[in-house]
Amino acid sequence: MHENRTTYPKRKTEMYQKLVELPKKYKTVSIIKMRKVRSTQILPLRKTLKGEVEFVCVKNNVAQRALETLDIPGIKEISVDLKEQLIFIFTNMSPFKLNVLLGKNKVMMGARAGDIASIDILVPAKNTGIAPGPMLTEFKEAGIPTKIDQGTIWIAKDTTPAKKGDAINEKLASLLGKLDIKPVEAGISLYSAVEEGLKYTAEEMVVDVEKTRNTFAQFHQEAVSLSIEAGYITADNISQILSKASQSARSVSIESGFMTDETKEQILQKADAQAKAIVGQTKDYTPA
């Protein structure tokens, strides 16, 4: 007869307790899927974001039980995403800011079969330190010219066996690994998140920082132009408005012939030009 389990391994108990306590401490709960993430990417992030972010790796069934006990708005919504291997991220920053920070902390990784090259892969001419043997065939298949010198394989000239965007096959990935060439840029992005009761999907948390910055710059410029045209004074536009008003007043003064210390020279020049034009017309006039 099956008996209900009453004891659990210490590590599972600790992870369960963390998932019960941390959502009460932080306003944002996020998850990332480890399917496209390597453990070597997580370690530097732990150091970089220490104090602001907590990472917790826990089995999905433990996480499911822990989340079900919590009476926090939106927290149960994230339980539907508990598939595959996951890492929980707890923080007080918004998921949008967190996603941008994760995106900035990209690292170059060694290639695996099927990976896409993030850069043009350059294999420089050098002494590889590898003894001649089966490796010569690998270099040949990758299109990398070699020579034997002093008992080791030398790469004869700089070679690019794959361009940015190319798929890297298994043999080339293995060769690049032996040469310590890392051609794959790897970043981490959030899969889903809950912030103060609102759930966000991966697509909703993507922020194009440069595009957003340019958009705000455009809106700011349009707002300044509108306020100047309307004469609505702010700290940002007062100098432009006064300059425009001064220029308009000067133009009216010159056009109407109303002399001031600033416009008398232009008015006299204008009157002189008009007088000369009249004199010229008079000289050319022939009575009928």
C-alpha positions in Angstrom: 0.0 0.0 0.0 1.4 3.5 -1.0 2.1 5.8 1.9 2.3 9.6 1.6 5.9 10.9 1.8 6.6 12.9 4.9 10.4 13.6 4.6 12.3 15.2 1.8 16.0 15.7 1.0 17.5 18.8 2.7 18.3 20.6 -0.6 14.7 20.2 -1.8 13.4 21.6 1.5 15.8 24.6 1.3 14.8 25.3 -2.2 11.1 25.0 -1.3 11.6 27.4 1.6 13.4 29.9 -0.7 10.6 29.9 -3.2 8.1 30.5 -0.4 10.0 33.5 1.1 11.6 35.3 -1.8 8.4 36.3 -3.7 7.4 38.1 -0.4 10.7 40.0 -0.4 10.9 41.1 -4.0 8.3 42.7 -6.3 9.4 40.9 -9.5 9.6 37.2 -10.1 11.0 36.1 -13.4 12.1 32.9 -15.0 14.6 32.0 -17.8 14.7 28.7 -19.6 18.0 26.9 -19.6 17.4 25.3 -23.0 19.5 27.9 -24.7 21.5 29.1 -21.7 24.8 27.6 -20.4 25.8 27.5 -16.8 28.9 29.4 -17.6 26.7 32.4 -18.5 25.0 32.4 -15.1 28.1 32.6 -12.9 29.3 36.0 -14.1 25.8 37.4 -13.9 25.5 36.3 -10.3 28.6 38.4 -9.5 27.6 41.4 -11.7 24.1 41.7 -10.3 24.9 40.6 -6.7 22.8 42.5 -4.2 20.2 43.4 -6.8 19.2 40.0 -8.1 18.9 36.5 -6.7 19.1 33.4 -8.9 17.4 30.2 -7.7 17.6 26.9 -9.6 15.0 24.5 -8.4 13.1 21.5 -9.8 9.7 22.3 -11.3 7.7 20.1 -9.0 9.2 21.7 -6.0 8.5 25.2 -7.5 5.0 24.2 -8.3 4.2 23.2 -4.7 5.9 26.3 -3.3 4.0 28.8 -5.6 0.7 27.1 -4.9 1.0 28.0 -1.2 1.5 31.8 -1.9 -1.3 34.3 -1.8 0.5 36.9 -3.9 -1.3 38.5 -6.8 -0.2 37.1 -10.1 2.3 34.6 -8.6 0.2 31.5 -9.6 0.1 32.8 -13.2 3.8 32.0 -13.6 3.3 28.4 -12.6 1.9 27.5 -16.1 5.4 28.2 -17.5 7.1 25.6 -15.3 8.3 23.4 -18.1 11.8 22.3 -19.0 14.8 23.3 -16.8 14.3 26.8 -15.3 16.0 29.4 -13.2 14.0 31.8 -11.0 15.2 35.4 -10.8 14.0 37.6 -7.9 14.5 41.4 -7.9 12.9 44.8 -7.1 13.7 46.2 -10.5 11.2 46.1 -13.4 11.3 43.1 -15.7 12.0 45.5 -18.6 15.1 46.9 -16.9 16.2 43.4 -15.9 15.9 42.2 -19.4 18.0 45.0 -20.7 20.7 44.4 -18.1 20.7 40.7 -19.0 21.0 41.5 -22.7 24.0 43.8 -22.0 25.9 41.1 -20.2 26.6 39.0 -23.2 29.6 36.7 -23.4 31.4 34.9 -26.3 31.0 31.2 -26.1 32.6 28.2 -27.7 30.6 26.7 -30.6 28.4 23.6 -30.6 27.2 21.8 -33.6 24.3 23.7 -35.1 25.2 27.1 -33.5 25.1 30.2 -35.6 28.2 32.2 -35.9 27.7 35.7 -34.3 30.8 37.1 -36.0 33.0 36.3 -39.0 35.2 33.5 -37.6 38.9 34.4 -38.0 41.4 31.7 -37.6 44.8 33.6 -37.4 48.1 32.3 -38.8 50.0 30.8 -35.9 51.7 27.8 -34.4 48.8 25.7 -33.0 51.2 23.6 -30.9 49.3 20.6 -32.1 51.2 17.5 -33.2 50.6 16.3 -36.8 48.2 13.5 -37.2 44.4 13.2 -37.7 44.0 16.9 -36.9 45.5 17.7 -40.4 42.3 16.3 -41.9 40.1 18.5 -39.7 42.0 21.6 -40.8 41.7 20.5 -44.5 38.0 19.9 -44.2 37.5 23.4 -42.7 39.5 24.9 -45.6 42.3 26.1 -43.3 45.7 25.8 -44.9 48.5 24.3 -42.7 52.1 23.4 -42.8 54.3 21.3 -40.5 57.2 23.1 -38.8 59.2 22.1 -35.8 57.0 19.1 -35.2 53.7 21.0 -34.9 50.9 22.2 -37.1 51.1 25.8 -38.2 48.2 27.7 -39.7 49.7 29.1 -42.9 47.6 32.2 -43.2 44.6 34.0 -41.7 41.5 32.1 -42.7 37.7 32.6 -42.3 36.1 29.2 -42.3 32.6 30.6 -41.5 30.9 34.0 -41.9 28.6 35.7 -39.5 25.2 34.0 -39.7 26.6 30.7 -40.9 25.7 27.5 -39.2 28.7 25.8 -37.5 28.9 22.1 -38.2 30.1 19.5 -35.6 33.7 19.2 -37.1 34.3 22.9 -37.3 32.9 23.4 -33.7 35.3 20.8 -32.4 38.3 22.4 -34.3 37.4 25.9 -33.0 37.2 24.5 -29.5 40.7 23.1 -29.8 42.0 26.5 -31.0 40.1 28.3 -28.2 38.1 30.4 -30.6 34.7 31.5 -29.3 32.5 32.6 -32.1 29.0 32.5 -30.5 27.7 35.5 -28.6 25.4 34.3 -25.9 23.0 36.4 -23.9 20.1 35.7 -21.6 16.5 36.9 -21.9 13.5 36.5 -19.6 10.9 33.9 -20.6 8.2 35.3 -18.4 7.8 37.5 -15.3 5.3 38.7 -12.8 5.6 42.2 -11.3 3.1 43.4 -8.7 0.4 41.1 -10.0 0.9 41.7 -13.7 2.4 38.9 -15.9 4.6 39.6 -18.9 5.6 37.3 -21.7 9.0 37.2 -23.3 7.9 39.3 -26.3 6.4 42.0 -24.1 9.6 42.5 -22.2 11.8 43.1 -25.2 13.0 46.8 -25.2 14.9 48.3 -28.1 16.9 50.8 -26.1 18.3 52.7 -29.1 14.9 52.9 -30.9 13.2 54.1 -27.7 15.9 56.7 -27.0 15.6 58.1 -30.6 11.8 58.2 -30.2 11.9 60.1 -27.0 14.5 62.5 -28.6 12.1 63.1 -31.5 9.1 63.7 -29.2 11.2 66.1 -27.2 12.2 68.1 -30.2 8.6 68.2 -31.5 7.4 69.4 -28.1 10.0 72.1 -28.0 9.2 73.3 -31.5 5.4 73.4 -30.7 5.9 75.3 -27.5 8.1 77.9 -29.3 5.6 78.3 -32.0 2.8 78.7 -29.4 4.9 81.0 -27.2 4.5 78.7 -24.2 7.5 79.5 -22.1 9.4 76.7 -20.2 12.9 76.5 -18.8 14.0 74.6 -21.9 12.7 77.0 -24.6 12.7 80.5 -23.0 15.9 81.5 -24.8 14.6 80.4 -28.2 11.2 82.2 -27.6 12.9 85.4 -26.7 15.2 85.1 -29.7 12.3 84.6 -32.0 10.3 87.5 -30.4 13.4 89.7 -30.8 13.8 88.8 -34.4 10.1 89.3 -35.1 10.1 92.7 -33.4 13.2 93.8 -35.4 11.6 92.7 -38.7 8.4 94.7 -37.9 10.5 97.7 -36.9 12.4 97.6 -40.2 9.3 97.0 -42.3 7.4 99.8 -40.8 10.3 102.3 -40.6 10.1 102.6 -36.9 13.6 103.5 -35.8 15.4 102.1 -32.8 19.0 101.9 -31.9 19.1 98.3 -33.1 17.2 98.9 -36.4 18.1 102.4 -37.6 21.0 101.2 -39.7 18.9 98.6 -41.5 16.1 101.1 -42.0 18.4 103.7 -43.5 20.0 101.0 -45.8 16.6 100.0 -46.9 15.5 103.6 -47.6 18.7 104.2 -49.5 18.2 101.2 -51.6 14.6 102.2 -52.4 15.7 105.7 -53.3 18.4 104.5 -55.6 15.8 102.2 -57.3 13.5 105.2 -57.8 16.3 107.3 -59.2 17.2 104.5 -61.6 13.6 104.2 -62.8 13.4 108.0 -63.3 16.6 108.0 -65.5 15.2 105.3 -67.7 11.8 107.1 -68.1 11.2 108.7 -71.5 8.1 111.0 -71.8 5.6 110.1 -74.5 
